[in-house]
Amino acid sequence: MASNTSSNKINTKTTVEDCFIIETPKIQDPRGNIAVIEKETIPFETKRVYYLYDVPSTSKRGGHAHIDLFELLIPVSGIFDVILDDGKERQKITLNKPDKGLLIVPGIWRELENFSSGSVCLVLASNVFMEEDYIRDFVDFKRFKLK
């Protein structure tokens, strides 16, 4: 799982159970806590960072899967739900603590919803944006998982 390059065949076999919460090291201080993400914190090298913000509570984000990309989603502010789907099982995970991020492995469909006011979702990705890594249609995703 720690590699940035992986076999598409392996990624067709990933399940929602391969996704998990990563607790980031936290420095507690009466002046305010600090969450630390270093090379050893996550199982991939970060090559892209972006964040979602000002998402209306009725909107949904995501709605796709990646072929080879790993992502760590961190709720730096607010609360939102992540729906994971591996083609057989769906699981909802609520993210609401800025020192706990959700690792999503390749080959998993994801949808983000129920954003609270002021939510910010920070995303660390294992590669730069490449459109060819996206599966944007759920029917195509199901075919990919059957390979």
C-alpha positions in Angstrom: 0.0 0.0 0.0 2.9 2.4 0.5 3.8 2.6 -3.1 2.7 5.5 -5.4 2.7 3.1 -8.4 0.4 0.2 -8.2 -1.0 -2.4 -10.5 -4.5 -1.7 -11.8 -5.3 -5.3 -11.3 -4.6 -5.0 -7.6 -6.7 -1.9 -7.4 -9.7 -3.8 -8.7 -9.6 -5.9 -5.6 -9.4 -3.1 -3.0 -12.3 -2.9 -0.6 -13.7 -0.3 1.8 -12.0 -2.3 4.6 -8.6 -1.2 3.0 -9.5 2.5 3.8 -8.9 3.5 7.4 -8.5 6.5 9.8 -5.0 7.7 10.3 -4.4 9.7 13.6 -1.9 12.4 13.0 0.6 13.1 15.8 -0.8 16.0 17.9 1.1 18.5 20.0 -1.2 19.7 22.8 -0.7 23.2 24.0 -2.9 25.4 26.1 -2.4 28.1 23.4 -3.8 25.7 20.8 -3.0 22.3 19.4 -0.9 21.4 16.4 -1.5 18.4 14.2 1.7 17.2 12.4 1.9 15.4 9.1 5.3 14.2 8.2 6.7 11.7 5.8 6.2 8.9 8.3 2.6 9.8 9.1 1.0 8.6 5.8 1.9 5.6 3.6 2.6 7.7 0.4 4.6 10.6 -0.7 2.4 13.7 -1.1 2.6 15.3 -4.5 -0.6 17.4 -4.4 -2.5 19.2 -1.7 -5.9 20.9 -2.2 -8.9 21.7 0.0 -12.6 22.0 -0.3 -14.4 24.9 1.4 -17.6 26.9 1.2 -19.4 23.7 0.2 -23.2 24.2 0.7 -24.7 21.6 3.1 -27.0 20.3 0.3 -24.1 19.8 -2.1 -22.1 16.6 -2.8 -18.5 16.4 -3.8 -16.4 13.5 -5.1 -18.6 11.1 -7.1 -15.6 9.3 -8.6 -12.9 6.7 -8.0 -9.2 6.8 -8.7 -7.2 4.0 -10.5 -3.9 4.6 -8.8 -4.2 7.6 -6.5 -4.1 7.4 -2.7 -5.7 10.3 -0.8 -5.9 11.3 2.8 -8.9 13.5 3.6 -8.6 15.6 6.8 -11.5 17.7 8.2 -9.5 20.7 9.3 -12.7 22.4 10.2 -16.3 21.3 10.6 -18.0 17.9 9.9 -18.8 16.0 6.7 -19.5 12.4 5.7 -17.6 10.3 3.3 -19.4 7.5 1.5 -17.0 4.7 0.4 -18.1 2.0 -2.1 -16.0 -0.9 -3.4 -18.6 -2.2 -5.8 -20.0 -4.7 -3.2 -20.1 -2.8 0.1 -20.9 0.8 1.0 -19.7 2.5 4.2 -20.3 5.9 5.6 -17.6 7.6 7.7 -18.1 10.9 9.5 -15.0 13.0 9.7 -15.1 15.6 12.5 -11.6 15.7 14.1 -8.8 17.7 12.6 -6.2 15.2 13.9 -7.8 12.2 12.2 -7.8 11.7 8.5 -9.3 9.1 6.2 -7.0 7.2 3.9 -8.7 6.2 0.7 -6.9 3.7 -1.4 -7.1 3.4 -5.2 -10.1 1.6 -6.6 -12.7 3.0 -4.2 -15.6 5.1 -5.2 -16.1 8.1 -2.9 -18.8 10.7 -2.3 -18.6 13.6 0.2 -21.8 15.0 1.7 -23.5 16.7 4.7 -21.0 19.5 5.0 -21.5 21.6 8.1 -21.2 25.4 7.9 -17.5 26.4 7.7 -16.2 22.9 6.9 -12.9 22.6 5.2 -11.6 19.2 3.8 -7.9 19.1 3.3 -6.8 16.5 0.8 -3.2 15.1 0.5 -2.8 13.1 -2.8 -0.1 10.7 -3.9 0.2 12.3 -7.4 -0.5 15.4 -9.4 -3.9 15.8 -11.1 -4.2 13.4 -14.1 -7.7 13.1 -15.6 -6.9 9.6 -16.9 -6.7 8.4 -13.3 -10.3 9.2 -12.6 -13.3 7.0 -13.1 -16.2 9.4 -13.1 -19.1 7.1 -14.0 -20.4 4.6 -11.5 -21.3 2.0 -14.2 -17.7 2.3 -15.5 -16.4 1.9 -11.9 -18.4 -1.3 -11.5 -16.9 -2.7 -14.7 -13.4 -1.7 -13.5 -14.0 -3.7 -10.3 -15.0 -6.8 -12.3 -11.7 -6.9 -14.1 
